[in-house]
């Protein structure tokens, strides 16, 4: 029995793994038919169980479903659930039971769409169509020469747009017979592709990055989990040898995007298939054999949930039920790896904190940061905002914990900073760290630390009385209404006083100044501080009508003088 009907594969979701062999990688993944909230959540619970993290889900996107918002929402949910997408591009079914044959003019549309999405991780896994050695998958004809031309141009244009596209050929049906025009043997198909392009398969593989394999236990999906060679669960090993025979010497990571045993149980029993209990045992053996192979980057059994014919026997979920067949519990308990896929971390700060500061001063700054990358930044996941650069050890600082910041979100952050004793320029950088290591770009923040400054204060006289007084209080408020400087016990003589050695203010920034004299209403003004000798502030006359010393004028101020008179008599 050769490969099952492919007309329905436009619904299939495939699973992948990190292409960076040195990274920690969870190889376990799953197909889903519909990427809705419930399906993705259940898949994440399965593939990220038993020590696992960052498992895989592959989506098939058809050419008549290029809805950016829809697929961005799907990617965003995968990001939250730590699921890595592989996208298999597909055309659409045509009358007659076959998929439209893609044409080269379609490629630019695909490249524009795929590049418009904010991908979950740095590697953008792409599978170019499905089982082209079936005529039904390629416009009703088997055409290895045409397929070779399309994927060569497709992969070249994807790589030109963004080198992070990780491009792979379609998986083949290795069990298909050599019966043109409906089917072609996989080896013969690859041989024809090799002859179709100058330089052969090695030339095609200059811009391809991995190998997709449909390693089923054929024939008839009832092979033993202990079988080897072609048409077994280790079919990918035979395929890699075929590529080497054609001169492809790249170390290709393998993505087994289709595999698994159908079970007898379904809407109607299927003679010849294993029982669900036996299928679960087969999967236990399967993962024991295949997981240790370092060439394998992903294993994606088919299919998580399919509530109808013809794939009800492949479905992991039972018909019309929220329960699963025994293989679910088997894979749930398999020990997995916590994957650590590489993600782009792009930090944007449009308005940095002030840069001209006073030595030996303390500051509290509030500013916005924007996540323009792929990861969700959250202190609970080990993310933090830190100062780097050659002079970062010269300052004492503390950032507030990062709230959860998803890509393209902006959140406010606070920074508490103490400047050094020495007045000079310091080179600093603001960066995102994860688990103590820098992961983002650096935003330059060079600060100029200056000596403390003086402020000359003048107060206008009220009528013929000169402005004077003792025990005055002076306060400086920043833009966030925080008191950054205060001094009391001041004396005002002939409307003048000088405040020396002011600290905790930033130069070229506006502050609110408040002068308080006992018995008078407070006065305020605004000033932008500059360098030494350039700072003067003037207040309007002080009005001595705050008899109850509460800092405001009210009816209670009329009562206080009478209370004093009553006490005297």
C-alpha positions as CSV (number, residue, x, y, z in Angstrom):
1,X,0.0,0.0,0.0
2,X,1.5,3.4,-0.9
3,X,0.9,6.8,0.6
4,X,-2.6,7.8,1.7
5,X,-4.7,10.2,-0.2
6,X,-3.0,13.7,-0.2
7,X,-6.0,15.9,-1.1
8,X,-6.6,16.5,2.5
9,X,-3.1,17.5,3.4
10,X,-3.8,21.2,3.0
11,X,-5.1,21.0,6.6
12,X,-2.0,19.4,8.0
13,X,0.3,21.1,10.5
14,X,3.9,19.9,10.6
15,X,6.5,20.1,13.3
16,X,10.1,21.2,13.3
17,X,13.2,21.7,15.4
18,X,16.1,24.0,15.8
19,X,18.6,24.0,12.9
20,X,21.4,24.9,15.2
21,X,22.7,21.5,16.2
22,X,24.6,22.9,19.2
23,X,21.5,24.4,20.8
24,X,19.4,22.5,23.3
25,X,16.5,21.2,21.3
26,X,13.2,19.4,22.1
27,X,12.6,17.1,19.2
28,X,9.1,16.2,20.0
29,X,6.3,17.8,18.1
30,X,2.8,17.3,16.7
31,X,0.6,18.0,13.7
32,X,-2.6,20.0,14.2
33,X,-5.3,20.4,11.7
34,X,-6.6,23.8,13.0
35,X,-4.4,26.2,14.9
36,X,-7.1,27.4,17.3
37,X,-6.5,28.3,21.0
38,X,-7.6,25.0,22.5
39,X,-5.7,22.8,20.0
40,X,-2.4,24.7,20.4
41,X,-2.7,24.7,24.2
42,X,-3.2,20.9,24.3
43,X,-0.3,20.3,21.9
44,X,1.9,22.5,24.1
45,X,0.9,20.4,27.2
46,X,2.0,17.3,25.3
47,X,5.2,18.2,23.5
48,X,6.5,20.4,26.4
49,X,5.8,17.8,29.1
50,X,8.3,15.7,31.1
51,X,11.1,18.3,31.1
52,X,10.5,19.5,27.6
53,X,10.2,23.1,26.4
54,X,9.9,24.6,22.9
55,X,8.3,21.7,21.0
56,X,7.0,22.1,17.5
57,X,3.9,22.7,15.5
58,X,3.8,23.1,11.8
59,X,1.1,25.0,10.0
60,X,0.1,24.6,6.3
61,X,-0.7,27.9,4.8
62,X,-2.6,27.9,1.5
63,X,-2.3,30.6,-1.1
64,X,-6.0,31.6,-0.6
65,X,-5.4,32.1,3.1
66,X,-2.7,34.8,3.2
67,X,-4.3,36.7,6.0
68,X,-1.5,38.4,7.9
69,X,-3.5,39.2,11.0
70,X,-4.8,35.7,11.3
71,X,-1.4,34.1,11.0
72,X,0.3,36.7,13.2
73,X,-2.2,35.9,15.9
74,X,-1.4,32.2,15.5
75,X,2.3,32.9,15.8
76,X,1.8,35.1,18.8
77,X,-0.1,32.4,20.6
78,X,2.6,29.9,19.7
79,X,5.2,32.3,21.2
80,X,3.2,32.4,24.4
81,X,3.0,28.6,24.5
82,X,6.7,28.0,23.5
83,X,5.8,26.3,20.3
84,X,8.0,26.6,17.2
85,X,6.2,26.8,13.8
86,X,7.2,25.2,10.6
87,X,5.2,26.5,7.7
88,X,4.5,24.3,4.7
89,X,3.3,26.4,1.8
90,X,0.5,25.1,-0.3
91,X,-1.5,26.1,-3.3
92,X,-5.2,25.1,-3.2
93,X,-7.3,22.2,-4.3
94,X,-8.7,22.2,-7.8
95,X,-11.7,20.5,-9.5
96,X,-10.5,17.0,-10.4
97,X,-9.0,16.2,-7.0
98,X,-5.5,17.7,-7.3
99,X,-3.6,20.7,-6.0
100,X,-2.9,23.6,-8.3
101,X,0.6,23.5,-9.7
102,X,2.6,26.5,-8.3
103,X,4.1,28.9,-10.8
104,X,7.2,31.1,-10.6
105,X,5.1,34.3,-10.6
106,X,3.5,33.1,-7.4
107,X,6.8,33.2,-5.5
108,X,7.0,37.0,-4.9
109,X,3.6,37.0,-3.3
110,X,4.6,34.2,-1.0
111,X,7.9,35.9,-0.1
112,X,6.2,39.2,0.7
113,X,3.7,37.5,2.9
114,X,6.1,35.2,4.8
115,X,8.5,38.1,5.4
116,X,5.7,40.3,6.7
117,X,5.2,38.0,9.8
118,X,7.0,38.4,13.1
119,X,8.2,34.8,13.5
120,X,8.4,33.0,16.8
121,X,12.1,32.3,16.7
122,X,15.0,33.4,14.5
123,X,14.9,30.4,12.2
124,X,11.9,30.7,9.8
125,X,11.2,27.1,8.9
126,X,9.7,26.7,5.4
127,X,8.7,23.5,3.6
128,X,8.0,24.0,-0.1
129,X,4.8,22.1,-0.9
130,X,4.1,18.4,-0.4
131,X,4.9,15.0,-1.9
132,X,5.5,16.2,-5.5
133,X,6.0,12.5,-6.6
134,X,2.2,12.3,-6.5
135,X,0.6,13.8,-9.5
136,X,-2.3,15.0,-7.4
137,X,0.0,17.3,-5.5
138,X,1.4,19.0,-8.5
139,X,-1.3,20.0,-10.9
140,X,-2.3,16.5,-11.9
141,X,1.2,15.5,-13.3
142,X,4.5,14.3,-12.0
143,X,7.1,16.9,-13.0
144,X,10.5,16.7,-11.2
145,X,12.0,19.2,-13.7
146,X,9.3,21.7,-13.0
147,X,9.6,21.2,-9.2
148,X,13.3,21.6,-9.3
149,X,13.0,25.0,-11.1
150,X,10.3,26.3,-8.7
151,X,12.1,25.4,-5.5
152,X,15.4,26.7,-6.7
153,X,13.9,30.1,-7.4
154,X,11.7,30.1,-4.3
155,X,14.6,29.3,-2.0
156,X,16.8,31.9,-3.6
157,X,14.2,34.6,-3.2
158,X,13.5,33.7,0.4
159,X,17.2,33.8,1.3
160,X,17.6,37.1,-0.5
161,X,14.8,38.6,1.5
162,X,16.0,37.3,4.8
163,X,18.8,34.8,5.5
164,X,16.9,33.5,8.5
165,X,14.5,31.6,6.3
166,X,15.3,27.9,6.8
167,X,14.1,26.4,3.5
168,X,13.4,22.7,2.8
169,X,12.1,20.6,0.0
170,X,8.8,18.8,0.4
171,X,8.7,15.4,2.0
172,X,8.3,12.5,-0.5
173,X,6.1,9.5,-0.4
174,X,8.8,6.9,-0.4
175,X,6.3,4.0,-0.8
176,X,4.8,5.4,-4.0
177,X,5.3,3.1,-7.0
178,X,7.0,4.2,-10.2
179,X,3.7,4.4,-12.2
180,X,3.6,7.6,-14.3
181,X,1.7,9.7,-14.8
182,X,0.1,9.3,-11.4
183,X,3.2,8.4,-9.3
184,X,6.9,8.3,-9.4
185,X,9.4,6.4,-7.3
186,X,11.2,8.7,-5.0
187,X,14.7,7.7,-6.2
188,X,13.7,8.2,-9.8
189,X,12.2,11.6,-8.9
190,X,15.4,12.8,-7.2
191,X,17.5,11.5,-10.2
192,X,15.4,13.5,-12.6
193,X,15.7,16.6,-10.4
194,X,19.5,16.0,-10.3
195,X,19.6,16.0,-14.1
196,X,17.3,19.0,-14.5
197,X,19.6,21.6,-13.0
198,X,23.1,22.5,-14.0
199,X,25.2,21.3,-11.0
200,X,22.5,18.9,-10.0
201,X,21.1,18.4,-6.5
202,X,24.3,20.0,-4.9
203,X,23.4,23.2,-6.8
204,X,19.8,23.1,-5.6
205,X,21.0,22.5,-2.0
206,X,23.1,25.6,-1.9
207,X,20.1,27.5,-0.6
208,X,18.3,24.6,1.1
209,X,19.0,23.9,4.8
210,X,17.4,20.6,5.9
211,X,15.7,17.4,4.8
212,X,12.0,16.7,5.3
213,X,11.2,13.0,5.6
214,X,7.9,11.2,5.7
215,X,9.2,8.1,7.4
216,X,6.2,5.9,7.8
217,X,6.2,2.2,8.9
218,X,5.3,1.1,5.4
219,X,3.9,-0.8,3.6
220,X,0.4,-0.3,4.8
221,X,1.5,1.6,7.9
222,X,1.8,-1.6,9.8
223,X,5.6,-2.0,9.8
224,X,7.4,-2.9,13.0
225,X,9.0,-0.2,15.1
226,X,12.2,-2.3,14.9
227,X,12.4,-2.2,11.0
228,X,15.2,-0.4,9.2
229,X,15.9,0.9,5.7
230,X,13.6,2.2,3.1
231,X,9.9,2.4,3.9
232,X,10.5,2.0,7.6
233,X,10.5,4.5,10.4
234,X,14.2,5.0,9.6
235,X,13.4,5.8,6.0
236,X,15.2,9.1,6.4
237,X,18.6,7.3,6.7
238,X,18.1,5.8,3.2
239,X,17.1,9.2,1.8
240,X,20.2,10.9,3.2
241,X,22.3,8.2,1.6
242,X,20.6,8.8,-1.8
243,X,21.5,12.6,-1.5
244,X,25.1,11.7,-0.7
245,X,25.2,9.5,-3.8
246,X,24.1,12.5,-5.8
247,X,26.9,14.6,-4.3
248,X,25.0,16.5,-1.6
249,X,27.6,16.7,1.2
250,X,25.9,19.2,3.5
251,X,25.2,18.1,7.0
252,X,21.4,18.3,6.7
253,X,19.3,18.2,9.9
254,X,16.3,15.9,9.4
255,X,12.7,17.0,10.0
256,X,10.5,13.9,10.2
257,X,7.3,15.8,9.4
258,X,5.1,12.7,8.9
259,X,5.2,9.4,10.7
260,X,3.1,7.1,12.9
261,X,0.8,4.2,13.0
262,X,-3.0,4.3,12.4
263,X,-5.1,2.5,15.0
264,X,-7.9,0.1,14.4
265,X,-10.3,2.3,16.4
266,X,-12.2,5.0,14.6
267,X,-15.6,5.7,13.2
268,X,-15.4,2.2,11.6
269,X,-12.9,-0.5,12.4
270,X,-10.0,-0.8,9.9
271,X,-8.9,-4.4,9.3
272,X,-5.2,-4.8,9.4
273,X,-4.3,-1.9,11.6
274,X,-2.9,-2.3,15.1
275,X,-5.0,-1.7,18.2
276,X,-4.6,1.6,20.0
277,X,-2.8,-0.1,22.8
278,X,-0.3,-1.6,20.4
279,X,0.2,1.7,18.7
280,X,1.1,3.2,22.0
281,X,3.7,0.5,22.5
282,X,5.1,1.1,19.0
283,X,5.5,4.8,19.7
284,X,7.4,4.0,22.9
285,X,9.9,1.9,20.9
286,X,9.9,4.5,18.1
287,X,11.1,7.4,20.3
288,X,13.6,5.2,22.0
289,X,15.2,4.4,18.6
290,X,14.9,7.8,16.9
291,X,15.4,10.4,19.5
292,X,19.1,9.6,20.1
293,X,19.9,10.2,16.4
294,X,21.7,13.6,16.4
295,X,20.7,14.1,12.7
296,X,17.1,14.1,13.6
297,X,15.8,17.6,14.7
298,X,12.1,16.9,14.9
299,X,9.6,14.0,15.0
300,X,6.1,14.9,14.1
301,X,3.5,12.1,14.4
302,X,0.4,12.5,12.3
303,X,-2.2,13.7,13.4
304,X,-3.2,15.3,16.7
305,X,-7.0,15.7,16.1
306,X,-8.9,14.7,13.0
307,X,-12.6,14.1,13.6
308,X,-13.6,12.5,10.3
309,X,-12.6,10.2,7.5
310,X,-10.1,9.4,6.1
311,X,-7.7,10.2,8.9
312,X,-9.8,9.3,12.0
313,X,-7.6,6.2,12.4
314,X,-4.5,8.5,12.6
315,X,-6.1,10.9,15.0
316,X,-4.7,11.0,18.6
317,X,-8.0,12.3,19.9
318,X,-10.9,10.0,20.1
319,X,-14.0,10.7,17.9
320,X,-16.4,13.2,19.4
321,X,-14.5,13.3,22.7
322,X,-12.0,15.3,24.6
323,X,-10.2,12.0,25.5
324,X,-7.1,10.7,23.7
325,X,-5.9,7.3,22.6
326,X,-3.1,5.6,24.7
327,X,-0.3,7.0,22.6
328,X,-1.0,10.4,24.1
329,X,-0.1,9.2,27.6
330,X,2.9,7.4,26.2
331,X,4.4,10.4,24.6
332,X,3.4,12.6,27.5
333,X,5.7,10.5,29.8
334,X,8.7,10.4,27.5
335,X,11.6,12.4,28.8
336,X,12.2,15.5,26.7
337,X,14.7,18.3,26.5
338,X,14.1,21.9,27.4
339,X,14.8,23.6,24.1
340,X,16.5,26.9,23.8
341,X,15.9,28.3,20.3
342,X,17.6,31.5,19.3
343,X,15.3,34.5,19.1
344,X,15.9,38.1,18.0
345,X,15.9,40.5,20.9
346,X,15.6,44.1,19.6
347,X,15.4,46.8,22.2
348,X,14.1,50.3,21.2
349,X,14.3,53.4,23.5
350,X,13.1,56.5,21.8
351,X,13.7,58.9,24.7
352,X,16.6,58.0,26.9
353,X,17.0,59.4,30.4
354,X,18.9,62.7,30.7
355,X,22.6,62.4,30.1
356,X,24.1,65.5,31.9
357,X,24.1,64.6,35.6
358,X,25.8,65.7,38.8
359,X,28.5,63.7,40.5
360,X,27.7,61.8,43.7
361,X,24.0,62.2,43.1
362,X,21.0,59.9,43.1
363,X,18.3,59.8,40.4
364,X,15.1,58.0,39.7
365,X,14.2,58.0,36.0
366,X,11.1,56.7,34.2
367,X,11.2,55.9,30.5
368,X,9.6,53.7,27.9
369,X,11.1,50.6,26.2
370,X,9.7,48.9,23.2
371,X,10.2,45.2,22.3
372,X,10.8,45.0,18.6
373,X,12.0,41.4,18.6
374,X,10.6,37.9,18.8
375,X,10.8,36.9,22.5
376,X,8.4,37.8,25.3
377,X,10.4,39.6,27.9
378,X,9.4,38.8,31.4
379,X,11.4,38.8,34.7
380,X,9.9,35.5,35.6
381,X,11.6,33.9,32.6
382,X,15.0,35.4,33.5
383,X,14.9,38.6,31.5
384,X,16.2,41.9,32.9
385,X,17.3,45.3,31.8
386,X,20.9,46.0,32.6
387,X,23.6,48.6,32.0
388,X,26.6,47.5,30.0
389,X,29.5,49.3,28.3
390,X,33.1,50.0,29.4
391,X,32.0,52.2,32.4
392,X,29.1,50.2,33.7
393,X,31.0,49.2,36.8
394,X,31.5,52.9,37.7
395,X,27.8,53.5,38.5
396,X,25.4,52.0,41.0
397,X,22.0,51.3,39.5
398,X,18.9,49.3,39.8
399,X,16.2,48.8,37.1
400,X,12.7,47.8,38.0
401,X,11.7,44.2,37.2
402,X,10.6,43.8,33.6
403,X,6.9,43.3,33.3
404,X,5.7,41.0,30.5
405,X,6.5,42.7,27.3
406,X,5.4,41.0,24.1
407,X,6.8,41.9,20.7
408,X,5.8,45.5,19.6
409,X,4.6,46.3,23.1
410,X,5.9,49.4,25.0
411,X,6.1,49.5,28.8
412,X,7.5,52.0,31.3
413,X,10.6,51.1,33.3
414,X,12.2,52.9,36.2
415,X,15.9,53.3,36.8
416,X,17.5,54.2,40.1
417,X,21.0,55.5,39.6
418,X,23.9,56.8,41.7
419,X,26.6,58.7,39.9
420,X,30.3,58.3,40.6
421,X,32.3,60.8,42.8
422,X,34.4,61.7,39.8
423,X,33.2,64.2,37.3
424,X,33.9,62.9,33.8
425,X,32.2,61.3,30.8
426,X,31.0,57.6,31.1
427,X,30.2,55.3,28.3
428,X,27.1,53.2,29.1
429,X,24.8,50.9,27.2
430,X,21.2,49.8,28.0
431,X,20.6,46.1,27.1
432,X,18.3,43.2,27.6
433,X,19.8,40.3,29.5
434,X,18.6,36.7,30.0
435,X,19.8,34.6,32.9
436,X,22.7,37.0,33.4
437,X,23.8,37.1,29.7
438,X,23.3,40.0,27.2
439,X,20.9,39.0,24.4
440,X,19.7,42.2,22.7
441,X,21.2,45.0,20.8
442,X,22.8,47.8,22.9
443,X,21.3,51.3,23.2
444,X,24.1,53.8,23.7
445,X,23.6,56.1,26.7
446,X,26.8,58.1,27.4
447,X,26.5,60.3,30.5
448,X,28.4,63.5,31.3
449,X,28.9,63.7,35.1
450,X,29.5,67.3,36.2
451,X,30.4,69.0,39.5
452,X,27.6,70.2,41.8
453,X,26.1,73.6,40.9
454,X,24.9,76.7,42.8
455,X,21.6,78.5,42.5
456,X,20.9,82.2,43.0
457,X,17.4,82.8,44.3
458,X,15.6,86.2,44.3
459,X,12.2,87.1,45.7
460,X,10.3,90.2,44.8
461,X,9.3,92.5,47.7
462,X,5.7,92.9,48.7
463,X,4.8,96.6,48.5
464,X,7.4,98.5,50.5
465,X,8.4,95.5,52.7
466,X,11.6,93.9,51.7
467,X,11.6,90.1,51.2
468,X,13.2,88.6,54.2
469,X,12.8,85.8,56.7
470,X,14.4,82.9,58.5
471,X,13.8,79.1,58.6
472,X,12.8,78.9,55.0
473,X,12.5,75.6,53.1
474,X,13.5,75.1,49.5
475,X,12.5,72.1,47.4
476,X,13.1,70.9,43.9
477,X,10.6,68.5,42.1
478,X,11.4,66.6,38.9
479,X,8.9,65.9,36.1
480,X,7.5,63.0,38.0
481,X,6.7,65.2,41.0
482,X,9.4,63.5,43.1
483,X,11.4,65.7,45.5
484,X,15.0,65.4,44.3
485,X,16.5,68.1,46.5
486,X,15.5,70.0,49.6
487,X,17.1,72.3,52.1
488,X,15.7,74.0,55.1
489,X,16.7,76.5,57.8
490,X,17.5,79.1,55.0
491,X,17.6,82.8,55.5
492,X,16.3,85.3,53.0
493,X,18.1,88.7,53.2
494,X,16.9,91.6,51.0
495,X,15.1,89.2,48.7
496,X,18.2,87.1,48.0
497,X,19.6,83.7,49.0
498,X,22.1,81.3,47.5
499,X,21.9,77.6,47.5
500,X,25.3,76.0,47.1
501,X,26.3,72.4,46.0
502,X,23.0,71.4,44.5
503,X,22.9,67.7,43.5
504,X,20.4,65.1,42.2
505,X,19.4,67.3,39.2
506,X,20.1,66.8,35.5
507,X,21.3,69.6,33.4
508,X,19.2,70.9,30.5
509,X,16.1,69.5,32.2
510,X,13.2,71.4,33.6
511,X,12.4,71.3,37.4
512,X,9.8,72.8,39.6
513,X,11.1,75.0,42.5
514,X,9.2,75.6,45.7
515,X,10.0,78.2,48.4
516,X,8.3,77.9,51.7
517,X,8.4,80.6,54.4
518,X,6.6,80.0,57.7
519,X,3.4,82.0,57.7
520,X,3.4,82.8,54.0
521,X,1.9,81.0,51.1
522,X,4.4,78.8,49.2
523,X,5.7,80.1,45.9
524,X,6.8,78.1,42.9
525,X,8.6,78.6,39.7
526,X,10.3,76.5,37.0
527,X,13.9,76.4,35.9
528,X,16.1,74.5,33.5
529,X,19.5,73.9,35.1
530,X,22.7,74.6,33.3
531,X,26.3,74.7,34.1
532,X,28.1,76.6,36.9
533,X,27.2,80.3,37.3
534,X,24.3,80.1,35.0
535,X,21.4,79.2,37.3
536,X,19.1,81.9,38.6
537,X,15.5,81.6,39.8
538,X,13.1,84.3,40.7
539,X,9.9,84.0,42.8
540,X,7.0,86.4,43.1
541,X,6.4,88.2,46.4
542,X,5.6,86.1,49.5
543,X,2.1,86.7,50.9
544,X,2.0,86.4,54.7
545,X,-1.5,85.0,55.1
546,X,-0.9,81.3,55.9
547,X,-1.6,81.7,59.6
548,X,-2.2,78.0,60.3
549,X,0.9,77.0,58.3
550,X,-0.9,74.4,56.2
551,X,0.6,75.7,52.9
552,X,-2.7,77.1,51.5
553,X,-5.1,79.9,52.1
554,X,-8.5,79.0,53.5
555,X,-11.2,80.1,56.0
556,X,-9.2,78.5,58.8
557,X,-6.5,81.2,58.3
558,X,-9.1,83.7,59.5
559,X,-9.7,81.8,62.7
560,X,-6.1,81.5,63.9
561,X,-5.6,85.3,64.7
562,X,-8.8,85.3,66.8
563,X,-7.7,82.2,68.6
564,X,-4.5,83.9,69.6
565,X,-6.4,87.0,70.8
566,X,-8.7,84.8,73.0
567,X,-5.6,83.1,74.5
568,X,-4.1,86.5,75.4
569,X,-7.3,87.6,77.3
